[in-house]
Amino acid sequence: MNILVTGGAGFIASHIVDAFIEAGHNVVIIDNLSTGREENINPKARFYLKDIREDLSLIFEEHKFDVVNHHAAQIDVRRSVNDPIYDANVNIIGTLNLLQNCVKYKVKKFMFASTGGAVYGEQDYFPADENHKQQPLSPYGISKLAVEKYLYFYKEVHGLRYTILRYANIYGPRQNPLGEAGVVCIFLDKILAGDQPIINGNGEQTRDYVFVKDVVKANLLTLNEEESQIYNVGTGIETSVNKLFELINENFDYRIKEVHGPAKPGEQMRSVITSDKLYKKFGWKPSTSLKDGLKETIEYYKKISVNK
């Protein structure tokens, strides 16, 4: 298949590109490198240094894509709160630009990276399934949910099939502590630089941490699906930030001090999703424990910090 992966130089999508190429697909990457890195780009992919808001018609015309796998996004929640217009411009207008090209150039399917935590907001029950009401608390979550609604429209009106993957908190190698700030990466960046990581608030807030390689498998499994569906992609396991910090500590020869700072205003206390639907349809379940995933991630960051 001919597949366009947006954000393919970034953390999650670069791993997806690698897997698609290994599976024998032809892959094109569009990335503006605002948070992605050139060293993440698979040399077997065709790369375009482009923003998703730019004119992409020549790229679509040349490559005749079967599938668009859309991961390029503004994902900084705090930036979305401070500048919701910028957030909507990238996440909504940029996606609409892709969708219009999909219709014009007869793309068969659109795969969209959505968010479990931000779309559901404060949960009414735990873990949240795909039918949980969506009550996003940030412009970022609102923009992701808006795209989900647009995808339904494009399917009904234009026949464009879709798969929406609502991710839990993804961690793993290649995560960028500046642009795609996951707490695992932020902690490791501080520790390896000799700085003190800070735990926000009392550290009892929980998240569902899923390893990037398990997320890649979900993308591979749903690539050929004919139906248009929404799937959660998570572990269904809640882990507090304090517990996460403890697990990270186990991977170092010295004890990293636990220091707490002020709580972040408006931060969700609990977030966890169930992936039962994905398991029942495809047999997907996370194969990497948090302990093993952290070990692999920490080894990666230790290696690149030595080479800096």
ChimeraX commands (.cxc) that place a marker at each C-alpha (Angstrom):
marker #1 position 0.00,0.00,0.00 radius 0.5
marker #1 position 0.96,3.64,-0.43 radius 0.5
marker #1 position 0.72,5.28,2.99 radius 0.5
marker #1 position 1.17,8.89,4.05 radius 0.5
marker #1 position 2.27,9.29,7.68 radius 0.5
marker #1 position 2.01,12.84,8.98 radius 0.5
marker #1 position 4.33,13.66,11.87 radius 0.5
marker #1 position 6.49,10.73,10.76 radius 0.5
marker #1 position 9.67,12.25,12.23 radius 0.5
marker #1 position 8.05,12.46,15.65 radius 0.5
marker #1 position 8.01,10.12,18.62 radius 0.5
marker #1 position 5.05,7.82,17.93 radius 0.5
marker #1 position 4.73,8.09,14.16 radius 0.5
marker #1 position 8.41,7.39,13.43 radius 0.5
marker #1 position 7.98,3.97,15.06 radius 0.5
marker #1 position 4.82,3.43,12.97 radius 0.5
marker #1 position 6.72,4.36,9.80 radius 0.5
marker #1 position 9.39,1.76,10.64 radius 0.5
marker #1 position 6.71,-0.92,11.12 radius 0.5
marker #1 position 4.84,-0.05,7.91 radius 0.5
marker #1 position 8.07,-0.19,5.89 radius 0.5
marker #1 position 9.04,-3.50,7.50 radius 0.5
marker #1 position 5.60,-4.83,6.49 radius 0.5
marker #1 position 6.38,-3.96,2.86 radius 0.5
marker #1 position 4.40,-0.74,2.41 radius 0.5
marker #1 position 5.54,2.39,0.55 radius 0.5
marker #1 position 5.66,5.24,3.06 radius 0.5
marker #1 position 5.76,9.00,2.59 radius 0.5
marker #1 position 6.35,11.30,5.57 radius 0.5
marker #1 position 5.17,14.88,5.98 radius 0.5
marker #1 position 6.66,16.66,9.00 radius 0.5
marker #1 position 7.59,20.28,9.72 radius 0.5
marker #1 position 10.20,19.14,12.30 radius 0.5
marker #1 position 8.78,21.49,14.95 radius 0.5
marker #1 position 9.07,18.62,17.45 radius 0.5
marker #1 position 10.15,15.76,15.19 radius 0.5
marker #1 position 13.80,14.94,14.55 radius 0.5
marker #1 position 15.63,14.19,11.34 radius 0.5
marker #1 position 17.42,11.23,12.93 radius 0.5
marker #1 position 14.01,9.56,13.49 radius 0.5
marker #1 position 13.26,9.50,9.75 radius 0.5
marker #1 position 13.46,6.07,8.17 radius 0.5
marker #1 position 15.78,6.33,5.13 radius 0.5
marker #1 position 13.45,4.06,3.12 radius 0.5
marker #1 position 10.60,6.59,3.43 radius 0.5
marker #1 position 10.14,9.60,1.14 radius 0.5
marker #1 position 10.32,12.71,3.33 radius 0.5
marker #1 position 8.74,16.13,2.73 radius 0.5
marker #1 position 9.56,19.03,5.04 radius 0.5
marker #1 position 6.03,20.41,5.07 radius 0.5
marker #1 position 3.40,21.75,7.45 radius 0.5
marker #1 position -0.02,20.06,7.22 radius 0.5
marker #1 position -1.60,23.50,6.68 radius 0.5
marker #1 position 0.36,24.05,3.44 radius 0.5
marker #1 position -0.72,23.12,-0.08 radius 0.5
marker #1 position -0.18,19.35,-0.27 radius 0.5
marker #1 position -1.95,18.67,-3.56 radius 0.5
marker #1 position 1.20,17.84,-5.56 radius 0.5
marker #1 position 2.27,15.27,-2.95 radius 0.5
marker #1 position -1.16,13.62,-2.97 radius 0.5
marker #1 position -1.29,13.68,-6.76 radius 0.5
marker #1 position 2.15,12.10,-7.17 radius 0.5
marker #1 position 1.90,9.31,-4.59 radius 0.5
marker #1 position -1.74,8.21,-4.92 radius 0.5
marker #1 position -2.14,7.25,-1.26 radius 0.5
marker #1 position -4.35,4.36,-0.18 radius 0.5
marker #1 position -4.19,5.38,3.49 radius 0.5
marker #1 position -3.34,8.51,5.48 radius 0.5
marker #1 position -2.06,7.86,9.02 radius 0.5
marker #1 position -2.37,11.22,10.76 radius 0.5
marker #1 position -0.17,11.89,13.79 radius 0.5
marker #1 position 1.03,15.47,13.12 radius 0.5
marker #1 position -0.51,17.73,15.76 radius 0.5
marker #1 position -0.13,20.49,18.30 radius 0.5
marker #1 position -0.18,18.34,21.46 radius 0.5
marker #1 position 0.86,20.77,24.20 radius 0.5
marker #1 position -2.19,21.07,26.47 radius 0.5
marker #1 position -0.90,24.21,28.18 radius 0.5
marker #1 position -0.20,25.91,24.86 radius 0.5
marker #1 position -3.74,25.04,23.73 radius 0.5
marker #1 position -5.11,26.78,26.84 radius 0.5
marker #1 position -2.98,29.89,26.27 radius 0.5
marker #1 position -3.48,30.00,22.50 radius 0.5
marker #1 position -6.59,28.06,21.44 radius 0.5
marker #1 position -6.57,29.72,18.01 radius 0.5
marker #1 position -3.14,28.26,17.20 radius 0.5
marker #1 position -4.25,24.86,18.53 radius 0.5
marker #1 position -7.36,24.87,16.33 radius 0.5
marker #1 position -5.40,26.14,13.34 radius 0.5
marker #1 position -3.02,23.16,13.45 radius 0.5
marker #1 position -5.28,20.41,14.77 radius 0.5
marker #1 position -8.56,21.27,13.05 radius 0.5
marker #1 position -7.69,23.37,9.97 radius 0.5
marker #1 position -4.56,21.31,9.27 radius 0.5
marker #1 position -6.56,18.08,9.46 radius 0.5
marker #1 position -9.31,19.48,7.23 radius 0.5
marker #1 position -6.63,20.30,4.66 radius 0.5
marker #1 position -5.60,16.64,4.69 radius 0.5
marker #1 position -9.21,15.44,4.52 radius 0.5
marker #1 position -10.02,17.64,1.53 radius 0.5
marker #1 position -7.00,16.20,-0.28 radius 0.5
marker #1 position -8.12,12.68,0.67 radius 0.5
marker #1 position -11.48,13.29,-1.01 radius 0.5
marker #1 position -9.97,14.96,-4.08 radius 0.5
marker #1 position -7.34,12.25,-4.64 radius 0.5
marker #1 position -9.53,9.29,-3.69 radius 0.5
marker #1 position -7.74,8.08,-0.55 radius 0.5
marker #1 position -9.55,5.03,0.81 radius 0.5
marker #1 position -8.90,5.36,4.55 radius 0.5
marker #1 position -7.88,7.89,7.21 radius 0.5
marker #1 position -6.26,6.76,10.49 radius 0.5
marker #1 position -6.36,9.35,13.26 radius 0.5
marker #1 position -4.35,9.58,16.47 radius 0.5
marker #1 position -6.79,10.83,19.09 radius 0.5
marker #1 position -6.45,10.94,22.87 radius 0.5
marker #1 position -8.15,8.90,25.58 radius 0.5
marker #1 position -7.27,11.16,28.49 radius 0.5
marker #1 position -8.07,14.54,26.94 radius 0.5
marker #1 position -11.23,13.50,25.05 radius 0.5
marker #1 position -12.95,11.89,28.05 radius 0.5
marker #1 position -11.94,14.56,30.57 radius 0.5
marker #1 position -12.84,13.84,34.19 radius 0.5
marker #1 position -14.10,10.27,34.10 radius 0.5
marker #1 position -17.42,9.09,35.50 radius 0.5
marker #1 position -16.17,5.50,35.74 radius 0.5
marker #1 position -12.86,3.65,35.53 radius 0.5
marker #1 position -11.52,2.49,33.17 radius 0.5
marker #1 position -13.31,4.49,30.47 radius 0.5
marker #1 position -14.54,2.62,27.40 radius 0.5
marker #1 position -15.26,4.16,23.99 radius 0.5
marker #1 position -18.86,4.93,25.00 radius 0.5
marker #1 position -17.84,7.09,27.96 radius 0.5
marker #1 position -19.15,10.62,27.48 radius 0.5
marker #1 position -16.65,13.03,26.00 radius 0.5
marker #1 position -16.11,16.12,28.11 radius 0.5
marker #1 position -12.70,17.57,27.17 radius 0.5
marker #1 position -11.25,20.11,29.59 radius 0.5
marker #1 position -8.79,21.78,27.20 radius 0.5
marker #1 position -8.81,23.24,23.69 radius 0.5
marker #1 position -6.42,20.40,22.78 radius 0.5
marker #1 position -8.99,17.78,23.78 radius 0.5
marker #1 position -11.74,19.77,22.05 radius 0.5
marker #1 position -9.75,19.93,18.80 radius 0.5
marker #1 position -9.17,16.16,18.84 radius 0.5
marker #1 position -12.86,15.50,19.46 radius 0.5
marker #1 position -13.83,17.95,16.70 radius 0.5
marker #1 position -11.71,15.99,14.21 radius 0.5
marker #1 position -13.43,12.77,15.29 radius 0.5
marker #1 position -16.78,14.38,14.41 radius 0.5
marker #1 position -15.42,15.61,11.07 radius 0.5
marker #1 position -14.30,12.06,10.26 radius 0.5
marker #1 position -17.86,10.84,10.72 radius 0.5
marker #1 position -19.02,13.57,8.32 radius 0.5
marker #1 position -16.40,12.66,5.69 radius 0.5
marker #1 position -17.39,9.00,5.89 radius 0.5
marker #1 position -21.11,9.71,5.54 radius 0.5
marker #1 position -20.81,12.33,2.79 radius 0.5
marker #1 position -17.66,11.27,0.92 radius 0.5
marker #1 position -17.28,7.56,1.78 radius 0.5
marker #1 position -13.86,8.05,3.40 radius 0.5
marker #1 position -13.33,5.18,5.87 radius 0.5
marker #1 position -11.60,5.90,9.17 radius 0.5
marker #1 position -10.01,4.35,12.23 radius 0.5
marker #1 position -9.76,6.53,15.33 radius 0.5
marker #1 position -7.26,5.39,17.97 radius 0.5
marker #1 position -7.71,7.05,21.36 radius 0.5
marker #1 position -4.32,6.69,23.01 radius 0.5
marker #1 position -3.52,6.51,26.70 radius 0.5
marker #1 position -0.23,8.08,27.94 radius 0.5
marker #1 position 2.40,6.78,25.53 radius 0.5
marker #1 position 6.05,6.52,26.53 radius 0.5
marker #1 position 9.17,5.01,25.00 radius 0.5
marker #1 position 12.32,5.71,22.96 radius 0.5
marker #1 position 12.44,8.88,20.80 radius 0.5
marker #1 position 10.01,10.86,22.96 radius 0.5
marker #1 position 10.85,14.56,22.97 radius 0.5
marker #1 position 10.77,16.20,26.44 radius 0.5
marker #1 position 10.30,19.64,24.90 radius 0.5
marker #1 position 7.64,19.18,22.26 radius 0.5
marker #1 position 5.79,16.01,23.21 radius 0.5
marker #1 position 6.08,16.23,26.94 radius 0.5
marker #1 position 5.27,12.93,28.61 radius 0.5
marker #1 position 6.17,12.70,32.28 radius 0.5
marker #1 position 8.47,9.67,31.76 radius 0.5
marker #1 position 10.57,11.59,29.26 radius 0.5
marker #1 position 10.59,14.77,31.35 radius 0.5
marker #1 position 11.82,12.88,34.44 radius 0.5
marker #1 position 14.55,11.08,32.47 radius 0.5
marker #1 position 15.71,14.25,30.74 radius 0.5
marker #1 position 16.16,15.95,34.12 radius 0.5
marker #1 position 17.84,12.96,35.79 radius 0.5
marker #1 position 20.36,12.38,33.00 radius 0.5
marker #1 position 21.19,16.11,32.88 radius 0.5
marker #1 position 21.93,16.01,36.62 radius 0.5
marker #1 position 18.90,18.14,37.46 radius 0.5
marker #1 position 16.20,17.46,40.05 radius 0.5
marker #1 position 12.89,16.20,38.61 radius 0.5
marker #1 position 9.81,17.69,40.25 radius 0.5
marker #1 position 6.61,15.76,40.96 radius 0.5
marker #1 position 3.56,18.02,40.60 radius 0.5
marker #1 position 1.35,18.06,43.69 radius 0.5
marker #1 position 1.16,15.01,45.94 radius 0.5
marker #1 position 1.99,12.61,43.10 radius 0.5
marker #1 position -1.11,10.50,43.63 radius 0.5
marker #1 position -2.60,11.47,40.25 radius 0.5
marker #1 position -2.86,8.36,38.08 radius 0.5
marker #1 position -2.36,7.72,34.38 radius 0.5
marker #1 position -2.50,4.75,32.01 radius 0.5
marker #1 position 1.02,4.30,30.59 radius 0.5
marker #1 position 1.26,2.32,27.34 radius 0.5
marker #1 position 4.55,1.47,25.59 radius 0.5
marker #1 position 5.04,2.91,22.10 radius 0.5
marker #1 position 5.71,-0.50,20.51 radius 0.5
marker #1 position 2.30,-1.73,21.68 radius 0.5
marker #1 position 0.72,1.36,20.09 radius 0.5
marker #1 position 2.50,0.52,16.82 radius 0.5
marker #1 position 0.90,-2.94,16.88 radius 0.5
marker #1 position -2.55,-1.35,17.21 radius 0.5
marker #1 position -1.85,0.73,14.08 radius 0.5
marker #1 position -0.70,-2.34,12.14 radius 0.5
marker #1 position -3.72,-4.42,13.18 radius 0.5
marker #1 position -6.28,-1.76,12.23 radius 0.5
marker #1 position -4.62,-0.73,8.95 radius 0.5
marker #1 position -6.76,-2.99,6.76 radius 0.5
marker #1 position -10.02,-2.75,8.68 radius 0.5
marker #1 position -12.99,-2.09,6.42 radius 0.5
marker #1 position -15.33,-0.75,9.12 radius 0.5
marker #1 position -15.01,2.78,10.50 radius 0.5
marker #1 position -14.44,2.42,14.23 radius 0.5
marker #1 position -13.08,4.10,17.36 radius 0.5
marker #1 position -10.71,2.13,19.61 radius 0.5
marker #1 position -9.06,2.91,22.93 radius 0.5
marker #1 position -5.38,1.96,23.09 radius 0.5
marker #1 position -4.20,1.59,26.68 radius 0.5
marker #1 position -3.37,-0.91,29.41 radius 0.5
marker #1 position -6.36,-0.45,31.70 radius 0.5
marker #1 position -3.88,-0.11,34.59 radius 0.5
marker #1 position -3.69,3.03,36.73 radius 0.5
marker #1 position -0.22,4.04,37.91 radius 0.5
marker #1 position 0.39,7.00,40.19 radius 0.5
marker #1 position 3.19,9.45,39.43 radius 0.5
marker #1 position 4.80,8.45,42.75 radius 0.5
marker #1 position 4.82,4.78,41.70 radius 0.5
marker #1 position 6.19,5.72,38.28 radius 0.5
marker #1 position 9.02,7.67,39.93 radius 0.5
marker #1 position 9.78,4.68,42.14 radius 0.5
marker #1 position 9.97,2.35,39.10 radius 0.5
marker #1 position 12.28,4.79,37.29 radius 0.5
marker #1 position 14.50,4.93,40.39 radius 0.5
marker #1 position 15.02,1.16,40.24 radius 0.5
marker #1 position 16.96,1.59,36.98 radius 0.5
marker #1 position 19.71,3.78,38.43 radius 0.5
marker #1 position 22.67,2.89,40.65 radius 0.5
marker #1 position 21.94,5.86,42.89 radius 0.5
marker #1 position 18.78,7.04,44.61 radius 0.5
marker #1 position 17.04,9.99,42.98 radius 0.5
marker #1 position 15.47,12.25,45.56 radius 0.5
marker #1 position 11.68,12.60,45.47 radius 0.5
marker #1 position 10.78,16.30,45.41 radius 0.5
marker #1 position 7.23,17.62,45.14 radius 0.5
marker #1 position 6.22,20.97,43.67 radius 0.5
marker #1 position 2.87,22.76,43.43 radius 0.5
marker #1 position 0.01,20.95,41.75 radius 0.5
marker #1 position -0.83,21.96,38.18 radius 0.5
marker #1 position -4.16,23.83,38.13 radius 0.5
marker #1 position -6.94,21.81,36.51 radius 0.5
marker #1 position -4.91,18.60,36.26 radius 0.5
marker #1 position -6.98,15.41,36.09 radius 0.5
marker #1 position -6.53,13.22,39.15 radius 0.5
marker #1 position -7.35,9.91,37.46 radius 0.5
marker #1 position -7.19,8.75,33.85 radius 0.5
marker #1 position -7.36,5.14,32.66 radius 0.5
marker #1 position -8.97,3.50,29.62 radius 0.5
marker #1 position -9.99,-0.02,28.66 radius 0.5
marker #1 position -9.00,-1.56,25.33 radius 0.5
marker #1 position -11.45,-4.48,25.50 radius 0.5
marker #1 position -13.00,-3.50,22.15 radius 0.5
marker #1 position -9.62,-3.66,20.40 radius 0.5
marker #1 position -8.86,-6.99,22.10 radius 0.5
marker #1 position -12.19,-8.55,21.09 radius 0.5
marker #1 position -11.81,-7.47,17.45 radius 0.5
marker #1 position -8.08,-8.00,16.87 radius 0.5
marker #1 position -6.72,-9.81,19.93 radius 0.5
marker #1 position -4.64,-6.72,20.78 radius 0.5
marker #1 position -3.36,-6.35,24.29 radius 0.5
marker #1 position -0.27,-4.61,25.64 radius 0.5
marker #1 position 2.65,-7.04,25.66 radius 0.5
marker #1 position 5.12,-4.77,27.48 radius 0.5
marker #1 position 4.86,-4.25,31.24 radius 0.5
marker #1 position 5.57,-0.78,32.61 radius 0.5
marker #1 position 8.69,-2.12,34.33 radius 0.5
marker #1 position 10.09,-3.63,31.10 radius 0.5
marker #1 position 9.07,-0.65,28.98 radius 0.5
marker #1 position 10.77,1.76,31.37 radius 0.5
marker #1 position 13.94,-0.36,31.33 radius 0.5
marker #1 position 14.10,-0.22,27.51 radius 0.5
marker #1 position 13.28,3.51,27.48 radius 0.5
marker #1 position 15.90,4.37,30.12 radius 0.5
marker #1 position 18.58,2.36,28.28 radius 0.5
marker #1 position 17.78,4.35,25.14 radius 0.5
marker #1 position 18.07,7.72,26.92 radius 0.5
marker #1 position 21.26,6.72,28.72 radius 0.5
marker #1 position 22.77,5.80,25.35 radius 0.5
marker #1 position 21.84,9.07,23.61 radius 0.5
marker #1 position 22.92,11.18,26.63 radius 0.5
marker #1 position 26.40,9.60,26.40 radius 0.5
marker #1 position 26.54,10.42,22.68 radius 0.5
marker #1 position 25.49,14.06,23.11 radius 0.5
marker link #1:1,2 radius 0.2
marker link #1:2,3 radius 0.2
marker link #1:3,4 radius 0.2
marker link #1:4,5 radius 0.2
marker link #1:5,6 radius 0.2
marker link #1:6,7 radius 0.2
marker link #1:7,8 radius 0.2
marker link #1:8,9 radius 0.2
marker link #1:9,10 radius 0.2
marker link #1:10,11 radius 0.2
marker link #1:11,12 radius 0.2
marker link #1:12,13 radius 0.2
marker link #1:13,14 radius 0.2
marker link #1:14,15 radius 0.2
marker link #1:15,16 radius 0.2
marker link #1:16,17 radius 0.2
marker link #1:17,18 radius 0.2
marker link #1:18,19 radius 0.2
marker link #1:19,20 radius 0.2
marker link #1:20,21 radius 0.2
marker link #1:21,22 radius 0.2
marker link #1:22,23 radius 0.2
marker link #1:23,24 radius 0.2
marker link #1:24,25 radius 0.2
marker link #1:25,26 radius 0.2
marker link #1:26,27 radius 0.2
marker link #1:27,28 radius 0.2
marker link #1:28,29 radius 0.2
marker link #1:29,30 radius 0.2
marker link #1:30,31 radius 0.2
marker link #1:31,32 radius 0.2
marker link #1:32,33 radius 0.2
marker link #1:33,34 radius 0.2
marker link #1:34,35 radius 0.2
marker link #1:35,36 radius 0.2
marker link #1:36,37 radius 0.2
marker link #1:37,38 radius 0.2
marker link #1:38,39 radius 0.2
marker link #1:39,40 radius 0.2
marker link #1:40,41 radius 0.2
marker link #1:41,42 radius 0.2
marker link #1:42,43 radius 0.2
marker link #1:43,44 radius 0.2
marker link #1:44,45 radius 0.2
marker link #1:45,46 radius 0.2
marker link #1:46,47 radius 0.2
marker link #1:47,48 radius 0.2
marker link #1:48,49 radius 0.2
marker link #1:49,50 radius 0.2
marker link #1:50,51 radius 0.2
marker link #1:51,52 radius 0.2
marker link #1:52,53 radius 0.2
marker link #1:53,54 radius 0.2
marker link #1:54,55 radius 0.2
marker link #1:55,56 radius 0.2
marker link #1:56,57 radius 0.2
marker link #1:57,58 radius 0.2
marker link #1:58,59 radius 0.2
marker link #1:59,60 radius 0.2
marker link #1:60,61 radius 0.2
marker link #1:61,62 radius 0.2
marker link #1:62,63 radius 0.2
marker link #1:63,64 radius 0.2
marker link #1:64,65 radius 0.2
marker link #1:65,66 radius 0.2
marker link #1:66,67 radius 0.2
marker link #1:67,68 radius 0.2
marker link #1:68,69 radius 0.2
marker link #1:69,70 radius 0.2
marker link #1:70,71 radius 0.2
marker link #1:71,72 radius 0.2
marker link #1:72,73 radius 0.2
marker link #1:73,74 radius 0.2
marker link #1:74,75 radius 0.2
marker link #1:75,76 radius 0.2
marker link #1:76,77 radius 0.2
marker link #1:77,78 radius 0.2
marker link #1:78,79 radius 0.2
marker link #1:79,80 radius 0.2
marker link #1:80,81 radius 0.2
marker link #1:81,82 radius 0.2
marker link #1:82,83 radius 0.2
marker link #1:83,84 radius 0.2
marker link #1:84,85 radius 0.2
marker link #1:85,86 radius 0.2
marker link #1:86,87 radius 0.2
marker link #1:87,88 radius 0.2
marker link #1:88,89 radius 0.2
marker link #1:89,90 radius 0.2
marker link #1:90,91 radius 0.2
marker link #1:91,92 radius 0.2
marker link #1:92,93 radius 0.2
marker link #1:93,94 radius 0.2
marker link #1:94,95 radius 0.2
marker link #1:95,96 radius 0.2
marker link #1:96,97 radius 0.2
marker link #1:97,98 radius 0.2
marker link #1:98,99 radius 0.2
marker link #1:99,100 radius 0.2
marker link #1:100,101 radius 0.2
marker link #1:101,102 radius 0.2
marker link #1:102,103 radius 0.2
marker link #1:103,104 radius 0.2
marker link #1:104,105 radius 0.2
marker link #1:105,106 radius 0.2
marker link #1:106,107 radius 0.2
marker link #1:107,108 radius 0.2
marker link #1:108,109 radius 0.2
marker link #1:109,110 radius 0.2
marker link #1:110,111 radius 0.2
marker link #1:111,112 radius 0.2
marker link #1:112,113 radius 0.2
marker link #1:113,114 radius 0.2
marker link #1:114,115 radius 0.2
marker link #1:115,116 radius 0.2
marker link #1:116,117 radius 0.2
marker link #1:117,118 radius 0.2
marker link #1:118,119 radius 0.2
marker link #1:119,120 radius 0.2
marker link #1:120,121 radius 0.2
marker link #1:121,122 radius 0.2
marker link #1:122,123 radius 0.2
marker link #1:123,124 radius 0.2
marker link #1:124,125 radius 0.2
marker link #1:125,126 radius 0.2
marker link #1:126,127 radius 0.2
marker link #1:127,128 radius 0.2
marker link #1:128,129 radius 0.2
marker link #1:129,130 radius 0.2
marker link #1:130,131 radius 0.2
marker link #1:131,132 radius 0.2
marker link #1:132,133 radius 0.2
marker link #1:133,134 radius 0.2
marker link #1:134,135 radius 0.2
marker link #1:135,136 radius 0.2
marker link #1:136,137 radius 0.2
marker link #1:137,138 radius 0.2
marker link #1:138,139 radius 0.2
marker link #1:139,140 radius 0.2
marker link #1:140,141 radius 0.2
marker link #1:141,142 radius 0.2
marker link #1:142,143 radius 0.2
marker link #1:143,144 radius 0.2
marker link #1:144,145 radius 0.2
marker link #1:145,146 radius 0.2
marker link #1:146,147 radius 0.2
marker link #1:147,148 radius 0.2
marker link #1:148,149 radius 0.2
marker link #1:149,150 radius 0.2
marker link #1:150,151 radius 0.2
marker link #1:151,152 radius 0.2
marker link #1:152,153 radius 0.2
marker link #1:153,154 radius 0.2
marker link #1:154,155 radius 0.2
marker link #1:155,156 radius 0.2
marker link #1:156,157 radius 0.2
marker link #1:157,158 radius 0.2
marker link #1:158,159 radius 0.2
marker link #1:159,160 radius 0.2
marker link #1:160,161 radius 0.2
marker link #1:161,162 radius 0.2
marker link #1:162,163 radius 0.2
marker link #1:163,164 radius 0.2
marker link #1:164,165 radius 0.2
marker link #1:165,166 radius 0.2
marker link #1:166,167 radius 0.2
marker link #1:167,168 radius 0.2
marker link #1:168,169 radius 0.2
marker link #1:169,170 radius 0.2
marker link #1:170,171 radius 0.2
marker link #1:171,172 radius 0.2
marker link #1:172,173 radius 0.2
marker link #1:173,174 radius 0.2
marker link #1:174,175 radius 0.2
marker link #1:175,176 radius 0.2
marker link #1:176,177 radius 0.2
marker link #1:177,178 radius 0.2
marker link #1:178,179 radius 0.2
marker link #1:179,180 radius 0.2
marker link #1:180,181 radius 0.2
marker link #1:181,182 radius 0.2
marker link #1:182,183 radius 0.2
marker link #1:183,184 radius 0.2
marker link #1:184,185 radius 0.2
marker link #1:185,186 radius 0.2
marker link #1:186,187 radius 0.2
marker link #1:187,188 radius 0.2
marker link #1:188,189 radius 0.2
marker link #1:189,190 radius 0.2
marker link #1:190,191 radius 0.2
marker link #1:191,192 radius 0.2
marker link #1:192,193 radius 0.2
marker link #1:193,194 radius 0.2
marker link #1:194,195 radius 0.2
marker link #1:195,196 radius 0.2
marker link #1:196,197 radius 0.2
marker link #1:197,198 radius 0.2
marker link #1:198,199 radius 0.2
marker link #1:199,200 radius 0.2
marker link #1:200,201 radius 0.2
marker link #1:201,202 radius 0.2
marker link #1:202,203 radius 0.2
marker link #1:203,204 radius 0.2
marker link #1:204,205 radius 0.2
marker link #1:205,206 radius 0.2
marker link #1:206,207 radius 0.2
marker link #1:207,208 radius 0.2
marker link #1:208,209 radius 0.2
marker link #1:209,210 radius 0.2
marker link #1:210,211 radius 0.2
marker link #1:211,212 radius 0.2
marker link #1:212,213 radius 0.2
marker link #1:213,214 radius 0.2
marker link #1:214,215 radius 0.2
marker link #1:215,216 radius 0.2
marker link #1:216,217 radius 0.2
marker link #1:217,218 radius 0.2
marker link #1:218,219 radius 0.2
marker link #1:219,220 radius 0.2
marker link #1:220,221 radius 0.2
marker link #1:221,222 radius 0.2
marker link #1:222,223 radius 0.2
marker link #1:223,224 radius 0.2
marker link #1:224,225 radius 0.2
marker link #1:225,226 radius 0.2
marker link #1:226,227 radius 0.2
marker link #1:227,228 radius 0.2
marker link #1:228,229 radius 0.2
marker link #1:229,230 radius 0.2
marker link #1:230,231 radius 0.2
marker link #1:231,232 radius 0.2
marker link #1:232,233 radius 0.2
marker link #1:233,234 radius 0.2
marker link #1:234,235 radius 0.2
marker link #1:235,236 radius 0.2
marker link #1:236,237 radius 0.2
marker link #1:237,238 radius 0.2
marker link #1:238,239 radius 0.2
marker link #1:239,240 radius 0.2
marker link #1:240,241 radius 0.2
marker link #1:241,242 radius 0.2
marker link #1:242,243 radius 0.2
marker link #1:243,244 radius 0.2
marker link #1:244,245 radius 0.2
marker link #1:245,246 radius 0.2
marker link #1:246,247 radius 0.2
marker link #1:247,248 radius 0.2
marker link #1:248,249 radius 0.2
marker link #1:249,250 radius 0.2
marker link #1:250,251 radius 0.2
marker link #1:251,252 radius 0.2
marker link #1:252,253 radius 0.2
marker link #1:253,254 radius 0.2
marker link #1:254,255 radius 0.2
marker link #1:255,256 radius 0.2
marker link #1:256,257 radius 0.2
marker link #1:257,258 radius 0.2
marker link #1:258,259 radius 0.2
marker link #1:259,260 radius 0.2
marker link #1:260,261 radius 0.2
marker link #1:261,262 radius 0.2
marker link #1:262,263 radius 0.2
marker link #1:263,264 radius 0.2
marker link #1:264,265 radius 0.2
marker link #1:265,266 radius 0.2
marker link #1:266,267 radius 0.2
marker link #1:267,268 radius 0.2
marker link #1:268,269 radius 0.2
marker link #1:269,270 radius 0.2
marker link #1:270,271 radius 0.2
marker link #1:271,272 radius 0.2
marker link #1:272,273 radius 0.2
marker link #1:273,274 radius 0.2
marker link #1:274,275 radius 0.2
marker link #1:275,276 radius 0.2
marker link #1:276,277 radius 0.2
marker link #1:277,278 radius 0.2
marker link #1:278,279 radius 0.2
marker link #1:279,280 radius 0.2
marker link #1:280,281 radius 0.2
marker link #1:281,282 radius 0.2
marker link #1:282,283 radius 0.2
marker link #1:283,284 radius 0.2
marker link #1:284,285 radius 0.2
marker link #1:285,286 radius 0.2
marker link #1:286,287 radius 0.2
marker link #1:287,288 radius 0.2
marker link #1:288,289 radius 0.2
marker link #1:289,290 radius 0.2
marker link #1:290,291 radius 0.2
marker link #1:291,292 radius 0.2
marker link #1:292,293 radius 0.2
marker link #1:293,294 radius 0.2
marker link #1:294,295 radius 0.2
marker link #1:295,296 radius 0.2
marker link #1:296,297 radius 0.2
marker link #1:297,298 radius 0.2
marker link #1:298,299 radius 0.2
marker link #1:299,300 radius 0.2
marker link #1:300,301 radius 0.2
marker link #1:301,302 radius 0.2
marker link #1:302,303 radius 0.2
marker link #1:303,304 radius 0.2
marker link #1:304,305 radius 0.2
marker link #1:305,306 radius 0.2
marker link #1:306,307 radius 0.2
marker link #1:307,308 radius 0.2
view
